[in-house]
Amino acid sequence: MTRDQLHVYAVGYEELTGQRADLIEVLNLDKEGKTIREEVEDPLLAGVRERIREAGNSLRGNNLPRLSAWGDQCGKCDLAELCRDVPPEAKRNRRAATGR
């Protein structure tokens, strides 16, 4: 997720300044975390631009299908019910965790 976000920033930087970012870097400060550094390359930026274009078209066309799978990360997300149906067991767990 962080890398994707940084790639979007790299595209935005180029659109704003006319200059391409040289690299992206994720500095993970957790004890077991890894730092990731990679050069920004044209194919990467082209792919990110296409994903941004597709996301914009989906939003404009109100084409926002809900996802079918429920994962562990969904139980921690405040917006999970927007993108997928919450299984009954997960609803109980969410209510117990939030007191709602």
All heavy atoms as an XYZ file, in Angstrom:
786
protein
N       0.822     -1.189      0.000
C       0.000      0.000      0.000
C       0.870      1.258      0.000
O       0.610      2.188     -0.756
C      -0.915     -0.045      1.231
C      -1.781      1.129      1.374
S      -3.193      0.960      0.314
C      -4.398      1.769      1.262
N       1.882      1.291      0.839
C       2.744      2.466      0.921
C       3.465      2.702     -0.399
O       3.560      3.840     -0.862
C       3.764      2.312      2.063
O       3.047      2.092      3.280
C       4.621      3.533      2.213
N       3.967      1.632     -1.010
C       4.666      1.782     -2.294
C       3.722      2.340     -3.345
O       4.091      3.234     -4.105
C       5.244      0.450     -2.744
C       6.467      0.034     -1.965
C       7.028     -1.310     -2.414
N       7.514     -1.238     -3.776
C       7.105     -2.039     -4.757
N       6.223     -2.967     -4.544
N       7.603     -1.919     -5.964
N       2.496      1.828     -3.407
C       1.520      2.338     -4.372
C       1.277      3.826     -4.148
O       1.205      4.604     -5.098
C       0.192      1.582     -4.261
C       0.259      0.188     -4.845
O       1.234     -0.124     -5.552
O      -0.675     -0.591     -4.594
N       1.132      4.220     -2.894
C       0.901      5.621     -2.572
C       2.080      6.484     -3.037
O       1.887      7.548     -3.623
C       0.691      5.777     -1.073
C       0.321      7.164     -0.645
C       0.016      7.230      0.840
O       0.083      6.252      1.558
N      -0.305      8.414      1.299
N       3.293      6.006     -2.809
C       4.463      6.764     -3.236
C       4.560      6.851     -4.755
O       5.002      7.867     -5.300
C       5.737      6.157     -2.644
C       5.866      6.315     -1.135
C       7.097      5.567     -0.630
C       5.914      7.766     -0.724
N       4.139      5.807     -5.443
C       4.133      5.852     -6.905
C       3.144      6.907     -7.403
O       3.426      7.622     -8.366
C       3.801      4.486     -7.485
C       4.851      3.464     -7.210
N       4.549      2.139     -7.056
C       6.183      3.559     -7.037
C       5.668      1.455     -6.818
N       6.665      2.308     -6.798
N       1.991      7.001     -6.748
C       1.020      8.034     -7.114
C       1.629      9.417     -6.870
O       1.481     10.329     -7.689
C      -0.299      7.868     -6.335
C      -1.217      9.071     -6.522
C      -1.015      6.590     -6.780
N       2.341      9.581     -5.763
C       3.015     10.856     -5.483
C       4.051     11.173     -6.568
O       4.194     12.324     -6.972
C       3.726     10.832     -4.131
C       2.821     10.791     -2.933
C       3.333     10.428     -1.693
C       1.465     11.107     -2.996
C       2.528     10.386     -0.562
C       0.661     11.060     -1.883
C       1.197     10.707     -0.669
O       0.398     10.668      0.445
N       4.770     10.149     -7.028
C       5.778     10.365     -8.079
C       5.116     10.859     -9.358
O       5.636     11.760    -10.030
C       6.565      9.080     -8.333
N       3.967     10.290     -9.703
C       3.228     10.750    -10.887
C       2.775     12.191    -10.671
O       2.929     13.042    -11.553
C       2.013      9.832    -11.178
C       1.081     10.466    -12.203
C       2.483      8.468    -11.651
N       2.239     12.493     -9.497
C       1.792     13.845     -9.201
C       2.928     14.846     -9.233
O       2.773     15.969     -9.731
N       4.085     14.443     -8.725
C       5.263     15.316     -8.744
C       5.639     15.676    -10.177
O       5.900     16.826    -10.492
C       6.428     14.623     -8.034
C       7.711     15.411     -8.043
C       7.899     16.465     -7.158
C       8.725     15.106     -8.940
C       9.078     17.204     -7.173
C       9.902     15.835     -8.961
C      10.074     16.884     -8.074
O      11.237     17.606     -8.091
N       5.623     14.666    -11.041
C       5.962     14.923    -12.443
C       4.928     15.823    -13.113
O       5.279     16.736    -13.861
C       6.101     13.616    -13.215
C       6.560     13.822    -14.632
C       6.836     12.525    -15.363
O       6.833     11.453    -14.738
O       7.067     12.595    -16.580
N       3.651     15.572    -12.821
C       2.592     16.406    -13.407
C       2.727     17.854    -12.933
O       2.501     18.787    -13.699
C       1.210     15.859    -13.020
C       0.898     14.504    -13.594
C       0.657     14.524    -15.084
O       0.071     15.501    -15.583
O       1.062     13.562    -15.762
N       3.089     18.045    -11.680
C       3.181     19.386    -11.107
C       4.424     20.145    -11.549
O       4.352     21.319    -11.904
C       3.159     19.288     -9.576
C       3.241     20.605     -8.810
C       1.986     21.440     -9.049
C       3.428     20.339     -7.331
N       5.567     19.459    -11.560
C       6.838     20.149    -11.791
C       7.405     19.959    -13.188
O       8.292     20.700    -13.600
C       7.905     19.670    -10.793
O       8.213     18.290    -11.062
C       7.440     19.846     -9.360
N       6.947     18.913    -13.881
C       7.531     18.592    -15.175
C       8.813     17.785    -15.059
O       9.430     17.442    -16.057
N       9.222     17.490    -13.842
C      10.435     16.704    -13.603
C      10.041     15.359    -12.993
O       9.125     15.280    -12.182
C      11.372     17.431    -12.650
C      11.834     18.761    -13.155
C      12.674     19.488    -12.114
O      12.760     19.087    -10.968
N      13.305     20.576    -12.537
N      10.769     14.327    -13.370
C      10.485     13.001    -12.836
C      11.234     12.790    -11.523
O      12.397     13.163    -11.401
C      10.884     11.932    -13.843
C      10.255     10.594    -13.501
C      10.554      9.575    -14.515
N      11.834      8.981    -14.135
C      12.553      8.218    -14.909
N      12.163      7.980    -16.129
N      13.677      7.719    -14.496
N      10.564     12.188    -10.567
C      11.220     11.802     -9.325
C      12.250     10.726     -9.642
O      12.035      9.881    -10.523
C      10.196     11.277     -8.322
N      13.378     10.748     -8.942
C      14.433      9.763     -9.181
C      14.142      8.430     -8.519
O      14.397      7.379     -9.078
C      15.778     10.277     -8.655
C      16.249     11.513     -9.390
O      15.896     11.670    -10.567
O      16.964     12.314     -8.780
N      13.643      8.492     -7.282
C      13.398      7.246     -6.556
C      12.322      7.449     -5.520
O      11.964      8.569     -5.171
C      14.684      6.740     -5.891
C      15.391      7.641     -4.881
C      14.918      7.360     -3.477
C      16.883      7.394     -4.974
N      11.798      6.314     -5.062
C      10.886      6.322     -3.920
C      11.554      5.509     -2.826
O      12.351      4.606     -3.096
C       9.495      5.748     -4.258
C       9.585      4.286     -4.657
C       8.812      6.571     -5.331
C       8.266      3.573     -4.633
N      11.228      5.856     -1.601
C      11.839      5.154     -0.477
C      10.824      5.027      0.649
O      10.169      5.999      1.019
C      13.072      5.904      0.005
C      13.852      5.181      1.061
C      15.196      5.833      1.324
O      15.365      7.033      1.022
O      16.078      5.138      1.834
N      10.697      3.819      1.171
C       9.851      3.546      2.316
C      10.781      3.287      3.487
O      11.558      2.326      3.467
C       8.939      2.314      2.076
C       8.117      2.017      3.319
C       8.056      2.528      0.867
N      10.730      4.152      4.478
C      11.536      3.974      5.677
C      10.643      3.393      6.758
O       9.796      4.084      7.308
C      12.125      5.312      6.145
C      13.064      5.995      5.174
C      13.441      7.380      5.680
C      14.313      5.158      4.972
N      10.819      2.135      7.049
C      10.016      1.466      8.053
C      10.762      1.544      9.379
O      11.856      1.003      9.525
C       9.773      0.010      7.642
C       8.697     -0.621      8.471
O       8.520     -0.303      9.635
N       7.971     -1.536      7.861
N      10.185      2.208     10.353
C      10.850      2.443     11.622
C      10.605      1.348     12.651
O      11.162      1.395     13.745
C      10.422      3.802     12.196
C      10.707      4.998     11.277
C      10.197      6.278     11.909
C      12.179      5.099     10.947
N       9.784      0.358     12.328
C       9.579     -0.772     13.228
C      10.865     -1.581     13.344
O      11.681     -1.612     12.424
C       8.461     -1.684     12.710
C       7.121     -0.974     12.655
O       6.926     -0.009     13.417
O       6.282     -1.392     11.841
N      11.033     -2.272     14.469
C      12.248     -3.064     14.678
C      12.482     -4.072     13.564
O      13.590     -4.247     13.099
C      12.180     -3.811     16.017
C      12.519     -2.974     17.200
C      12.569     -3.822     18.444
C      12.974     -2.972     19.640
N      13.134     -3.774     20.836
N      11.435     -4.759     13.175
C      11.551     -5.807     12.162
C      11.270     -5.286     10.752
O      11.269     -6.051      9.809
C      10.584     -6.956     12.477
C      10.767     -7.564     13.866
C      12.145     -8.165     14.063
O      12.666     -8.786     13.116
O      12.698     -8.000     15.168
N      11.033     -3.996     10.625
C      10.666     -3.426      9.335
C      11.833     -3.311      8.386
O      12.989     -3.199      8.790
N      11.505     -3.351      7.097
C      12.522     -3.208      6.062
C      12.367     -1.866      5.375
O      11.270     -1.392      5.168
C      12.375     -4.311      5.007
C      12.695     -5.689      5.500
C      12.721     -6.733      4.405
C      11.837     -6.504      3.231
N      11.787     -7.581      2.270
N      13.489     -1.280      5.019
C      13.486     -0.075      4.208
C      13.528     -0.499      2.748
O      14.296     -1.382      2.377
C      14.702      0.806      4.550
O      14.565      1.268      5.891
C      14.806      1.994      3.622
N      12.675      0.111      1.954
C      12.606     -0.221      0.531
C      12.958      1.038     -0.257
O      12.407      2.107     -0.017
C      11.198     -0.697      0.136
C      10.834     -1.957      0.914
C      11.098     -0.919     -1.363
C       9.381     -2.354      0.767
N      13.878      0.884     -1.171
C      14.279      2.001     -2.032
C      14.301      1.479     -3.461
O      14.902      0.454     -3.743
C      15.656      2.477     -1.614
C      16.171      3.625     -2.424
C      17.542      4.021     -1.946
N      17.482      5.428     -1.609
C      18.525      6.150     -1.307
N      19.710      5.602     -1.215
N      18.391      7.418     -1.058
N      13.633      2.193     -4.355
C      13.645      1.770     -5.754
C      13.616      2.979     -6.672
O      13.034      4.021     -6.342
C      12.496      0.816     -6.060
C      11.127      1.398     -5.915
C      10.041      0.360     -6.123
O      10.045     -0.672     -5.443
O       9.190      0.610     -6.992
N      14.249      2.813     -7.797
C      14.265      3.875     -8.798
C      12.903      3.968     -9.475
O      12.212      2.983     -9.645
C      15.337      3.595     -9.852
C      16.744      3.738     -9.312
C      17.794      3.574    -10.386
O      17.495      3.876    -11.564
O      18.900      3.141    -10.040
N      12.545      5.168     -9.839
C      11.306      5.409    -10.561
C      11.605      5.261    -12.045
O      12.453      5.965    -12.583
C      10.755      6.820    -10.250
C       9.523      7.109    -11.087
C      10.451      6.949     -8.767
N      10.915      4.332    -12.688
C      11.163      4.043    -14.096
C       9.906      4.302    -14.916
O       8.791      4.235    -14.398
C      11.627      2.600    -14.252
C      12.937      2.337    -13.513
C      13.354      0.878    -13.555
O      12.542      0.028    -13.965
O      14.492      0.605    -13.180
N      10.089      4.564    -16.200
C       8.970      4.898    -17.085
C       7.861      3.844    -17.090
O       6.687      4.211    -17.006
C       9.465      5.160    -18.506
C      10.227      6.478    -18.612
O       9.961      7.381    -17.782
O      11.088      6.603    -19.498
N       8.169      2.547    -17.201
C       7.072      1.561    -17.197
C       6.255      1.605    -15.903
O       5.040      1.444    -15.931
C       7.788      0.219    -17.347
C       9.107      0.539    -17.957
C       9.462      1.908    -17.447
N       6.919      1.846    -14.778
C       6.219      1.933    -13.506
C       5.252      3.115    -13.528
O       4.083      2.986    -13.166
C       7.222      2.107    -12.364
C       6.597      2.320    -11.007
C       6.999      1.198    -10.081
C       7.015      3.652    -10.454
N       5.722      4.276    -13.979
C       4.868      5.456    -14.026
C       3.710      5.271    -15.001
O       2.592      5.715    -14.735
C       5.683      6.699    -14.409
C       6.699      7.167    -13.366
C       7.440      8.396    -13.881
C       6.052      7.453    -12.039
N       3.966      4.623    -16.124
C       2.891      4.369    -17.095
C       1.816      3.487    -16.475
O       0.614      3.745    -16.645
C       3.459      3.721    -18.348
N       2.220      2.464    -15.740
C       1.264      1.583    -15.073
C       0.455      2.311    -14.014
O      -0.759      2.114    -13.890
N       1.109      3.164    -13.252
C       0.417      3.931    -12.214
C      -0.569      4.905    -12.847
O      -1.705      5.041    -12.384
C       1.430      4.679    -11.316
C       0.728      5.645    -10.378
C       2.266      3.686    -10.522
N      -0.156      5.570    -13.911
C      -1.066      6.492    -14.604
C      -2.315      5.764    -15.097
O      -3.421      6.285    -15.006
C      -0.359      7.148    -15.782
C       0.499      8.299    -15.405
C       0.965      9.095    -16.630
N       1.757     10.208    -16.193
C       3.077     10.182    -16.034
N       3.752      9.086    -16.304
N       3.726     11.240    -15.596
N      -2.132      4.563    -15.620
C      -3.278      3.786    -16.109
C      -4.206      3.407    -14.957
O      -5.422      3.487    -15.079
C      -2.800      2.540    -16.858
C      -3.924      1.715    -17.439
C      -4.822      2.491    -18.401
O      -4.362      3.438    -19.059
O      -6.016      2.148    -18.493
N      -3.646      3.016    -13.835
C      -4.472      2.665    -12.666
C      -5.223      3.893    -12.149
O      -6.379      3.787    -11.745
C      -3.610      2.053    -11.568
C      -3.150      0.649    -11.942
C      -2.180      0.045    -10.970
N      -2.700      0.001     -9.621
C      -1.934     -0.116     -8.545
N      -0.629     -0.198     -8.670
N      -2.471     -0.164     -7.351
N      -4.587      5.049    -12.158
C      -5.255      6.285    -11.740
C      -6.402      6.597    -12.701
O      -7.511      6.947    -12.284
C      -4.249      7.459    -11.683
C      -3.255      7.244    -10.541
C      -4.980      8.788    -11.526
C      -2.069      8.204    -10.561
N      -6.141      6.464    -13.996
C      -7.167      6.725    -15.021
C      -8.360      5.774    -14.827
O      -9.518      6.200    -14.852
C      -6.570      6.552    -16.418
C      -7.442      7.042    -17.549
C      -6.769      6.908    -18.912
N      -5.618      7.753    -19.143
C      -4.313      7.486    -18.896
N      -3.948      6.422    -18.413
N      -3.339      8.305    -19.153
N      -8.083      4.493    -14.605
C      -9.156      3.511    -14.399
C      -9.967      3.832    -13.143
O     -11.192      3.730    -13.152
C      -8.560      2.105    -14.286
C      -8.036      1.563    -15.596
C      -7.252      0.260    -15.419
O      -7.164     -0.261    -14.284
O      -6.717     -0.220    -16.432
N      -9.274      4.215    -12.069
C      -9.977      4.561    -10.831
C     -10.872      5.781    -11.045
O     -12.023      5.805    -10.594
C      -8.974      4.824     -9.705
N     -10.361      6.787    -11.736
C     -11.162      7.980    -12.024
C     -12.382      7.657    -12.866
O     -13.490      8.137    -12.590
N     -12.189      6.831    -13.887
C     -13.317      6.435    -14.742
C     -14.359      5.650    -13.949
O     -15.560      5.837    -14.145
C     -12.833      5.621    -15.938
C     -12.095      6.468    -16.947
O     -12.266      7.684    -17.003
N     -11.251      5.840    -17.742
N     -13.911      4.774    -13.061
C     -14.844      4.010    -12.230
C     -15.641      4.932    -11.317
O     -16.850      4.765    -11.148
C     -14.099      2.974    -11.393
O     -13.567      1.962    -12.209
N     -14.973      5.904    -10.725
C     -15.672      6.851     -9.850
C     -16.686      7.677    -10.634
O     -17.836      7.829    -10.210
C     -14.674      7.784     -9.163
C     -13.837      7.167     -8.053
C     -12.708      8.098     -7.645
C     -14.701      6.819     -6.853
N     -16.256      8.217    -11.777
C     -17.168      9.029    -12.590
C     -18.358      8.214    -13.088
O     -19.460      8.737    -13.200
C     -16.426      9.652    -13.768
C     -15.600     10.867    -13.377
C     -15.010     11.557    -14.592
N     -13.962     10.781    -15.226
C     -12.700     10.714    -14.800
N     -12.332     11.364    -13.723
N     -11.820      9.989    -15.437
N     -18.132      6.943    -13.403
C     -19.198      6.092    -13.917
C     -19.979      5.378    -12.832
O     -20.839      4.556    -13.130
N     -19.682      5.689    -11.582
C     -20.330      5.032    -10.445
C     -20.233      3.507    -10.559
O     -21.154      2.782    -10.242
C     -21.782      5.483    -10.297
C     -22.321      5.181     -8.912
O     -21.567      5.097     -7.955
N     -23.630      5.011     -8.815
N     -19.109      3.055    -11.049
C     -18.842      1.628    -11.198
C     -17.965      1.186    -10.026
O     -16.753      1.115    -10.131
C     -18.137      1.362    -12.531
C     -17.839     -0.098    -12.735
O     -18.426     -0.961    -12.092
N     -16.924     -0.383    -13.637
N     -18.610      0.931     -8.910
C     -17.904      0.603     -7.678
C     -18.443     -0.700     -7.099
O     -19.103     -0.716     -6.053
C     -18.059      1.753     -6.669
C     -17.621      3.119     -7.200
C     -18.103      4.228     -6.289
C     -16.127      3.168     -7.376
N     -18.181     -1.819     -7.783
C     -18.724     -3.093     -7.294
C     -18.119     -3.456     -5.943
O     -16.952     -3.185     -5.665
C     -18.310     -4.100     -8.380
C     -17.143     -3.473     -9.056
C     -17.346     -1.984     -8.956
N     -18.936     -4.043     -5.106
C     -18.475     -4.474     -3.786
C     -17.631     -5.723     -3.938
O     -17.843     -6.531     -4.837
C     -19.670     -4.711     -2.884
C     -20.404     -3.392     -2.606
C     -21.638     -3.640     -1.815
N     -21.269     -4.111     -0.489
C     -21.658     -3.569      0.636
N     -22.449     -2.546      0.611
N     -21.298     -4.063      1.794
N     -16.680     -5.881     -3.070
C     -15.803     -7.044     -3.089
C     -16.490     -8.216     -2.408
O     -17.326     -8.037     -1.522
C     -14.486     -6.708     -2.387
C     -13.735     -5.510     -2.987
C     -12.558     -5.138     -2.113
C     -13.276     -5.825     -4.391
N     -16.145     -9.419     -2.803
C     -16.836    -10.588     -2.266
C     -16.129    -11.223     -1.071
O     -16.760    -11.883     -0.263
C     -17.003    -11.638     -3.367
O     -15.717    -12.006     -3.854
N     -14.837    -11.020     -0.953
C     -14.081    -11.705      0.101
C     -13.897    -10.813      1.322
O     -13.770     -9.598      1.210
C     -12.717    -12.128     -0.430
N     -13.889    -11.420      2.487
C     -13.642    -10.734      3.753
C     -12.314    -11.249      4.281
O     -12.120    -12.447      4.437
C     -14.764    -11.041      4.743
C     -14.611    -10.353      6.053
C     -14.036    -10.842      7.174
C     -15.037     -9.026      6.378
N     -14.072     -9.919      8.176
C     -14.684     -8.783      7.722
C     -15.676     -8.020      5.661
C     -14.956     -7.587      8.355
C     -15.942     -6.836      6.313
C     -15.583     -6.625      7.625
N     -11.379    -10.351      4.543
C     -10.066    -10.748      5.043
C      -9.826    -10.236      6.451
O     -10.608     -9.453      6.991
N      -8.745    -10.674      7.052
C      -8.404    -10.257      8.417
C      -8.286     -8.746      8.532
O      -8.698     -8.151      9.523
C      -7.090    -10.903      8.870
C      -7.222    -12.398      9.080
O      -8.352    -12.873      9.324
O      -6.188    -13.089      9.013
N      -7.697     -8.106      7.518
C      -7.517     -6.659      7.559
C      -8.849     -5.925      7.546
O      -8.950     -4.801      8.037
C      -6.608     -6.185      6.414
C      -7.244     -6.226      5.049
C      -7.213     -7.574      4.356
O      -6.918     -8.603      4.965
N      -7.528     -7.596      3.088
N      -9.892     -6.543      7.005
C     -11.200     -5.890      6.907
C     -11.791     -5.613      8.286
O     -12.468     -4.608      8.482
C     -12.171     -6.752      6.113
S     -11.635     -7.079      4.426
N     -11.531     -6.509      9.244
C     -12.059     -6.333     10.586
C     -11.491     -5.119     11.292
O     -12.078     -4.617     12.253
N     -10.366     -4.613     10.818
C      -9.717     -3.453     11.435
C     -10.037     -2.159     10.692
O      -9.648     -1.088     11.132
C      -8.204     -3.660     11.443
C      -7.776     -4.878     12.221
C      -6.297     -5.142     12.043
C      -5.947     -6.508     12.582
N      -4.740     -7.035     12.001
N     -10.728     -2.268      9.583
C     -10.978     -1.107      8.719
C     -12.327     -0.472      9.047
O     -13.354     -1.150      9.068
C     -10.946     -1.545      7.252
S     -11.283     -0.193      6.113
N     -12.324      0.825      9.270
C     -13.564      1.541      9.561
C     -14.474      1.659      8.346
O     -15.659      1.942      8.480
C     -13.246      2.952     10.071
C     -12.597      2.937     11.439
O     -12.807      1.975     12.194
O     -11.877      3.902     11.754
N     -13.934      1.460      7.159
C     -14.711      1.640      5.932
C     -15.066      0.321      5.246
O     -15.572      0.325      4.126
C     -13.923      2.526      4.958
C     -13.513      3.891      5.509
C     -12.635      4.617      4.508
C     -14.714      4.714      5.884
N     -14.822     -0.801      5.913
C     -15.007     -2.106      5.285
C     -16.418     -2.308      4.748
O     -16.601     -2.917      3.706
C     -14.658     -3.224      6.267
N     -17.411     -1.785      5.421
C     -18.788     -2.016      4.980
C     -19.126     -1.277      3.691
O     -20.130     -1.558      3.067
C     -19.763     -1.635      6.092
C     -19.626     -2.572      7.287
C     -20.603     -2.260      8.392
O     -21.819     -2.246      8.105
O     -20.151     -2.052      9.518
N     -18.283     -0.346      3.292
C     -18.517      0.350      2.027
C     -18.162     -0.520      0.831
O     -18.775     -0.421     -0.226
C     -17.697      1.643      1.958
C     -18.066      2.726      2.955
C     -17.092      3.885      2.836
C     -19.492      3.183      2.762
N     -17.146     -1.351      0.984
C     -16.648     -2.084     -0.175
C     -17.033     -3.567     -0.179
O     -16.783     -4.250     -1.151
C     -15.132     -1.940     -0.279
S     -14.241     -2.618      1.122
N     -17.615     -4.052      0.889
C     -18.005     -5.468      0.928
C     -19.041     -5.700      2.007
O     -19.163     -4.917      2.943
C     -16.796     -6.372      1.145
C     -16.124     -6.143      2.485
C     -14.757     -6.758      2.575
N     -13.856     -5.825      1.944
C     -12.824     -6.154      1.175
N     -12.535     -7.392      0.952
N     -12.060     -5.250      0.625
N     -19.775     -6.786      1.872
C     -20.722     -7.174      2.910
C     -19.952     -7.748      4.089
O     -18.989     -8.489      3.910
C     -21.705     -8.219      2.384
C     -22.644     -7.638      1.326
O     -22.981     -6.445      1.446
O     -23.023     -8.377      0.408
N     -20.396     -7.408      5.283
C     -19.743     -7.895      6.490
C     -20.439     -9.188      6.918
O     -21.653     -9.199      7.130
C     -19.827     -6.851      7.623
C     -19.146     -7.359      8.869
C     -19.224     -5.534      7.170
N     -19.678    -10.282      7.042
C     -20.275    -11.539      7.505
C     -20.835    -11.367      8.918
O     -20.302    -10.573      9.708
C     -19.104    -12.525      7.506
C     -18.035    -11.893      6.685
C     -18.258    -10.423      6.744
N     -21.897    -12.095      9.268
C     -22.518    -11.947     10.597
C     -21.519    -12.092     11.756
O     -21.578    -11.312     12.708
C     -23.563    -13.061     10.632
C     -23.887    -13.313      9.187
C     -22.615    -13.061      8.438
N     -20.617    -13.045     11.675
C     -19.647    -13.238     12.756
C     -18.741    -12.007     12.901
O     -18.430    -11.575     13.998
C     -18.787    -14.472     12.501
C     -17.776    -14.722     13.606
C     -16.930    -15.939     13.323
O     -17.500    -16.982     12.964
O     -15.706    -15.824     13.463
N     -18.340    -11.443     11.781
C     -17.480    -10.261     11.816
C     -18.237     -9.071     12.396
O     -17.654     -8.255     13.105
C     -16.961     -9.937     10.423
N     -19.550     -8.956     12.111
C     -20.345     -7.875     12.692
C     -20.354     -7.986     14.209
O     -20.196     -6.989     14.909
C     -21.786     -7.909     12.162
C     -21.956     -7.283     10.822
C     -23.410     -7.188     10.458
C     -23.552     -6.581      9.084
N     -24.928     -6.416      8.682
N     -20.528     -9.196     14.711
C     -20.522     -9.388     16.169
C     -19.170     -8.987     16.749
O     -19.101     -8.306     17.770
C     -20.853    -10.834     16.512
C     -22.320    -11.190     16.327
C     -22.644    -12.549     16.924
N     -21.946    -13.632     16.239
C     -22.389    -14.239     15.140
N     -23.537    -13.867     14.597
N     -21.707    -15.208     14.579
N     -18.090     -9.404     16.099
C     -16.756     -9.077     16.583
C     -16.509     -7.567     16.556
O     -15.902     -7.017     17.472
C     -15.685     -9.790     15.755
C     -15.714    -11.288     15.956
O     -16.284    -11.790     16.924
N     -15.121    -12.014     15.031
N     -16.982     -6.908     15.507
C     -16.794     -5.456     15.393
C     -17.583     -4.726     16.474
O     -17.100     -3.777     17.072
C     -17.210     -4.959     14.002
C     -16.211     -5.373     12.920
C     -16.764     -5.086     11.529
N     -17.038     -3.693     11.281
C     -16.213     -2.878     10.638
N     -15.061     -3.315     10.198
N     -16.545     -1.626     10.437
N     -18.812     -5.186     16.739
C     -19.625     -4.548     17.788
C     -18.980     -4.728     19.146
O     -18.936     -3.798     19.943
C     -21.027     -5.157     17.803
C     -21.933     -4.585     16.752
C     -23.380     -5.004     16.977
N     -24.012     -5.114     15.694
C     -24.495     -6.233     15.157
N     -24.449     -7.359     15.823
N     -25.037     -6.228     13.978
N     -18.469     -5.922     19.402
C     -17.829     -6.187     20.695
C     -16.569     -5.311     20.862
O     -16.303     -4.801     21.944
C     -17.460     -7.661     20.810
N     -15.834     -5.129     19.787
C     -14.588     -4.355     19.860
C     -14.846     -2.858     20.016
O     -14.091     -2.160     20.675
C     -13.744     -4.600     18.607
N     -15.928     -2.372     19.422
C     -16.198     -0.927     19.458
C     -17.255     -0.545     20.479
O     -17.447      0.632     20.744
C     -16.656     -0.427     18.070
O     -17.884     -1.084     17.730
C     -15.607     -0.675     17.010
N     -17.952     -1.520     21.022
C     -19.015     -1.224     21.980
C     -20.274     -0.700     21.320
O     -21.135     -0.131     21.956
N     -20.414     -0.891     19.980
C     -21.610     -0.431     19.255
C     -22.476     -1.584     18.841
O     -22.161     -2.623     18.512
C     -21.211      0.337     17.985
C     -20.497      1.590     18.302
C     -20.269      2.379     17.046
N     -18.825      2.488     16.837
C     -18.258      2.814     15.714
N     -18.962      3.028     14.662
N     -16.972      2.928     15.606
